[in-house]
Amino acid sequence: MKLKSTLCLSLVCFAFILSSCESEAERKARLAKEEQQRIEIEERRKAEEAERAFKLEQERIEREKIEEAERIEREARLEEERREKAIYEKYINNSLRTGATPYSRYYGGNTSCDDYGCSQIKVRTSNSDVIVTIKRNDEVVRHAYINSGSSYTFSFPNGTYQTFFYYGKGWNPNKSMKKGEMKGGFITNESFGKDDPQYLSNNVLTYELILQENGNFSTRPSNPEEAF
């Protein structure tokens, strides 16, 4: 028993001797190293927190930008809807007199041909206002607005002519047409039609424009680029 106690005491003394072998300089170096490690760990932690905070801030800024863009787009859409509604309410029942030439600034007015060597094109409409344009050599030589349920007769020298029909409801004199080249058009129920070129020689060509169930007159489809 005495031997065991002596042995334990010797081990404690040996550990103490080993511990006491660290010099003051080594202890300071160890402590300095541990402090440096602690500082580096703290700096990394702060850097990571700063990076997370920066990322969250960027995400917040981007989210606010998206929300602001959506708000602006929404307000612009509502404003456009209000503007279109105001235009609709202002012009939905607007109509011109039969024979009016709303595009006279572009094509001039209609002249008559009463001598020998003249022909006519007569257009009767059913239940839609129509603007009729008549072309010769791809140029508009006559045009007129015709109220629904009425008729109008064009006269001109004999030759080959092609007739186009632009119909709808609610005449807006300020509407841009043909990519902004012209002003004046219907605000709803728009459609375009045409006939093949026809050679006229001292005769009358009559069109009966009948609005069918699907909303199109019994003519071939056309478009603003062709009609104007």
C-alpha positions as CSV (number, residue, x, y, z in Angstrom):
1,M,0.0,0.0,0.0
2,K,2.8,2.3,0.8
3,L,4.4,1.4,-2.5
4,K,1.3,2.5,-4.4
5,S,1.1,5.8,-2.6
6,T,4.7,6.5,-3.4
7,L,4.2,5.7,-7.1
8,C,1.2,8.0,-7.4
9,L,3.1,10.8,-5.7
10,S,6.0,10.2,-8.1
11,L,3.6,10.5,-11.2
12,V,2.1,13.8,-9.9
13,C,5.6,15.2,-9.3
14,F,6.6,14.1,-12.8
15,A,3.5,15.8,-14.4
16,F,4.2,19.0,-12.4
17,I,7.8,18.9,-13.6
18,L,6.7,18.5,-17.2
19,S,4.2,21.4,-16.8
20,S,6.8,23.5,-15.2
21,C,9.1,22.9,-18.2
22,E,7.1,25.5,-20.3
23,S,9.1,28.7,-20.2
24,E,7.6,32.1,-19.9
25,A,8.3,32.9,-23.5
26,E,6.7,29.7,-24.7
27,R,3.7,30.4,-22.6
28,K,3.3,33.9,-24.0
29,A,3.8,32.5,-27.5
30,R,1.1,29.9,-26.9
31,L,-1.3,32.4,-25.5
32,A,-0.6,34.8,-28.3
33,K,-1.3,32.1,-30.8
34,E,-4.5,31.1,-29.1
35,E,-5.5,34.8,-29.1
36,Q,-4.7,35.1,-32.8
37,Q,-6.8,32.1,-33.5
38,R,-9.6,33.5,-31.5
39,I,-9.3,36.8,-33.4
40,E,-9.3,35.1,-36.7
41,I,-12.3,33.0,-35.8
42,E,-14.2,36.2,-34.6
43,E,-13.2,38.0,-37.8
44,R,-14.5,35.1,-40.0
45,R,-17.7,35.1,-38.0
46,K,-18.1,38.8,-38.4
47,A,-17.3,38.6,-42.2
48,E,-19.8,35.8,-42.6
49,E,-22.5,37.8,-40.8
50,A,-21.6,40.9,-42.8
51,E,-21.9,38.8,-46.0
52,R,-25.2,37.4,-45.0
53,A,-26.5,40.9,-44.0
54,F,-25.3,42.3,-47.4
55,K,-26.9,39.4,-49.3
56,L,-30.2,40.0,-47.4
57,E,-30.0,43.7,-48.1
58,Q,-29.4,43.1,-51.8
59,E,-32.3,40.7,-51.9
60,R,-34.5,43.3,-50.1
61,I,-33.4,46.0,-52.6
62,E,-34.1,43.7,-55.5
63,R,-37.4,42.7,-54.1
64,E,-38.4,46.4,-53.6
65,K,-37.3,47.1,-57.2
66,I,-39.5,44.3,-58.5
67,E,-42.4,45.5,-56.4
68,E,-42.0,49.1,-57.5
69,A,-41.8,48.0,-61.2
70,E,-44.9,45.9,-60.8
71,R,-46.6,48.9,-59.1
72,I,-45.7,51.2,-61.9
73,E,-46.7,48.7,-64.5
74,R,-50.0,48.1,-62.7
75,E,-50.7,51.8,-62.4
76,A,-49.8,52.4,-66.1
77,R,-52.1,49.5,-67.1
78,L,-55.0,51.0,-65.0
79,E,-54.3,54.4,-66.5
80,E,-54.4,53.0,-70.0
81,E,-57.6,51.2,-69.2
82,R,-59.1,54.4,-67.9
83,R,-57.9,56.3,-71.0
84,E,-59.3,53.6,-73.3
85,K,-62.6,53.6,-71.4
86,A,-62.8,57.4,-71.7
87,I,-62.2,57.2,-75.4
88,Y,-64.7,54.4,-75.8
89,E,-67.4,56.3,-73.9
90,K,-66.6,59.5,-75.9
91,Y,-66.7,58.0,-79.4
92,I,-68.7,54.8,-79.3
93,N,-71.8,56.5,-80.7
94,N,-69.9,58.9,-82.9
95,S,-70.5,58.6,-86.7
96,L,-69.8,60.7,-89.8
97,R,-72.3,61.7,-92.5
98,T,-72.5,59.5,-95.6
99,G,-70.2,60.9,-98.2
100,A,-67.7,62.5,-95.7
101,T,-64.1,62.2,-96.6
102,P,-62.2,61.8,-93.3
103,Y,-58.9,61.1,-95.1
104,S,-59.0,64.1,-97.5
105,R,-55.7,65.5,-96.1
106,Y,-54.1,62.3,-97.4
107,Y,-56.1,61.5,-100.5
108,G,-57.9,64.7,-101.4
109,G,-61.6,65.1,-101.9
110,N,-63.9,63.2,-104.3
111,T,-64.4,64.5,-107.8
112,S,-67.2,63.5,-110.1
113,C,-67.1,62.2,-113.6
114,D,-70.2,63.1,-115.7
115,D,-68.9,62.9,-119.3
116,Y,-68.8,60.0,-121.7
117,G,-66.2,57.5,-120.7
118,C,-67.2,57.5,-117.0
119,S,-68.2,54.6,-114.7
120,Q,-69.6,54.3,-111.2
121,I,-69.2,52.2,-108.1
122,K,-72.2,52.1,-105.8
123,V,-72.0,50.8,-102.3
124,R,-74.9,49.9,-100.1
125,T,-74.3,49.0,-96.4
126,S,-76.4,46.9,-94.1
127,N,-75.8,47.4,-90.3
128,S,-72.3,48.7,-90.0
129,D,-70.6,52.0,-90.9
130,V,-68.1,51.6,-93.6
131,I,-65.2,53.6,-95.1
132,V,-64.8,52.7,-98.8
133,T,-61.4,53.3,-100.5
134,I,-61.0,52.8,-104.2
135,K,-57.6,52.3,-105.7
136,R,-56.1,52.7,-109.1
137,N,-52.6,51.6,-109.8
138,D,-52.2,51.0,-106.0
139,E,-53.1,54.6,-105.2
140,V,-56.3,55.7,-103.4
141,V,-58.3,57.9,-105.9
142,R,-61.7,57.9,-104.0
143,H,-62.8,57.3,-100.5
144,A,-66.0,58.0,-98.5
145,Y,-67.7,57.3,-95.2
146,I,-71.0,55.5,-95.5
147,N,-73.4,55.2,-92.6
148,S,-75.0,51.8,-91.9
149,G,-78.2,51.2,-93.9
150,S,-77.3,53.8,-96.5
151,S,-75.5,54.0,-99.9
152,Y,-73.0,56.2,-101.8
153,T,-72.0,56.3,-105.4
154,F,-68.5,57.1,-106.7
155,S,-67.9,58.2,-110.3
156,F,-64.6,58.2,-112.2
157,P,-63.1,57.7,-115.7
158,N,-63.2,54.2,-117.1
159,G,-60.4,52.0,-116.1
160,T,-59.4,49.2,-113.6
161,Y,-60.2,49.9,-110.0
162,Q,-60.0,47.9,-106.8
163,T,-62.4,48.5,-103.9
164,F,-61.6,48.1,-100.2
165,F,-63.9,48.2,-97.2
166,Y,-63.1,49.3,-93.7
167,Y,-65.9,49.0,-91.3
168,G,-66.6,49.2,-87.6
169,K,-68.3,51.2,-84.9
170,G,-67.5,54.4,-83.1
171,W,-65.5,56.9,-85.2
172,N,-62.4,58.3,-83.4
173,P,-60.9,61.1,-85.5
174,N,-57.6,60.9,-83.5
175,K,-57.0,57.2,-83.7
176,S,-53.6,56.4,-85.3
177,M,-53.8,54.2,-88.4
178,K,-51.3,52.6,-90.7
179,K,-48.4,52.7,-88.2
180,G,-49.1,56.4,-87.3
181,E,-49.1,57.6,-90.9
182,M,-52.9,58.5,-90.7
183,K,-55.4,59.5,-88.2
184,G,-59.0,58.5,-87.9
185,G,-60.5,55.0,-87.3
186,F,-63.2,53.0,-85.6
187,I,-62.8,52.0,-82.0
188,T,-64.5,48.6,-82.1
189,N,-65.8,45.9,-84.4
190,E,-63.1,46.7,-86.9
191,S,-62.6,44.6,-90.0
192,F,-61.3,45.0,-93.6
193,G,-62.4,43.5,-96.8
194,K,-61.7,43.9,-100.5
195,D,-62.8,42.9,-104.0
196,D,-60.6,41.9,-106.9
197,P,-59.6,44.6,-109.3
198,Q,-62.4,45.3,-111.8
199,Y,-62.3,46.8,-115.2
200,L,-65.1,49.3,-115.7
201,S,-66.2,50.8,-119.0
202,N,-69.3,53.0,-119.0
203,N,-71.0,50.8,-116.4
204,V,-72.1,50.7,-112.7
205,L,-70.6,48.3,-110.3
206,T,-72.8,47.8,-107.2
207,Y,-71.7,46.3,-103.9
208,E,-74.2,45.0,-101.3
209,L,-72.3,44.8,-98.1
210,I,-74.1,42.2,-95.9
211,L,-72.9,41.6,-92.4
212,Q,-72.8,37.9,-91.8
213,E,-73.2,36.0,-88.4
214,N,-69.4,35.8,-87.9
215,G,-69.1,39.6,-88.3
216,N,-67.5,39.8,-91.7
217,F,-68.9,41.2,-94.9
218,S,-69.1,38.9,-97.8
219,T,-65.8,40.1,-99.3
220,R,-62.2,38.9,-99.2
221,P,-60.2,39.7,-96.1
222,S,-57.8,42.7,-96.2
223,N,-55.8,44.9,-93.9
224,P,-55.0,48.6,-93.3
225,E,-51.8,48.4,-95.4
226,E,-53.7,47.3,-98.4
227,A,-56.8,49.5,-97.9
228,F,-55.0,52.8,-97.4
